[in-house]
Amino acid sequence: MSLLTEFPPGQWLVADRDRRIAIIRTVTVRDRKLYRAVTYAAESEGRSLIGYFPDLRMAAEVTWSTWTRHQRQNAGHPPK
């Protein structure tokens, strides 16, 4: 189950129950507002880019599906 919590304004934490999995924040690229999703790590050096998205919903959905696919692969299940 995915949980999306805004902290501070313009930045969201994506969590699976009590495990932090990603950070989504608004960025401006060539005068366009986008949502940038990265894997969670306490320090920015440990984060990996998931992608840039046109809206928060898409950013959250792709982030969650990436996470669940990764979890299935680590559990020995083939990706869907």
C-alpha positions in Angstrom: 0.0 0.0 0.0 1.4 3.3 -1.1 1.3 6.4 1.1 2.0 9.9 -0.3 2.7 12.6 2.3 3.5 16.2 1.4 6.4 17.7 3.4 7.3 20.6 2.9 5.0 22.1 0.2 6.1 20.9 -3.3 7.8 17.8 -1.9 6.2 14.4 -1.3 7.4 11.3 0.5 6.3 8.0 -0.9 6.1 5.1 1.6 5.1 1.5 1.8 3.6 1.2 5.3 6.5 2.6 7.4 9.3 2.2 4.8 10.2 5.3 2.9 10.7 4.4 -0.8 10.9 7.6 -2.8 10.8 11.4 -2.8 8.8 13.4 -5.4 9.4 17.1 -5.8 8.3 19.8 -8.2 11.0 21.2 -10.4 11.0 23.7 -13.3 12.6 22.6 -16.5 12.6 25.1 -19.5 9.7 27.0 -17.9 7.7 23.8 -17.3 6.6 22.5 -13.9 7.5 18.8 -13.7 7.6 16.2 -10.9 11.0 14.6 -10.3 10.9 11.2 -8.6 14.0 9.7 -6.9 14.5 6.6 -4.7 14.7 7.3 -1.0 18.0 7.7 0.8 18.8 9.9 3.7 21.5 11.8 1.7 21.0 12.9 -2.0 24.2 11.0 -3.0 22.4 7.7 -2.3 19.3 8.5 -4.4 18.6 7.2 -7.9 16.5 9.0 -10.5 13.2 7.3 -11.3 12.1 10.0 -13.8 10.4 13.3 -14.6 6.7 13.4 -15.0 4.0 15.9 -16.1 1.8 15.5 -13.1 1.9 14.2 -9.5 -0.4 11.2 -10.2 1.8 9.8 -12.9 4.9 10.3 -10.8 3.3 8.5 -7.9 2.0 5.6 -10.1 5.3 5.0 -11.9 7.2 5.3 -8.6 4.9 2.7 -6.9 5.0 0.3 -9.9 8.8 0.5 -10.0 8.9 -0.3 -6.3 6.5 -3.2 -6.5 8.4 -4.7 -9.5 11.7 -4.4 -7.7 10.2 -6.1 -4.6 8.8 -9.0 -6.7 12.2 -9.5 -8.4 14.0 -9.5 -5.0 11.5 -12.1 -3.7 12.3 -14.4 -6.7 9.0 -13.7 -8.6 9.1 -12.8 -12.3 8.1 -9.3 -13.2 4.5 -8.8 -14.5 
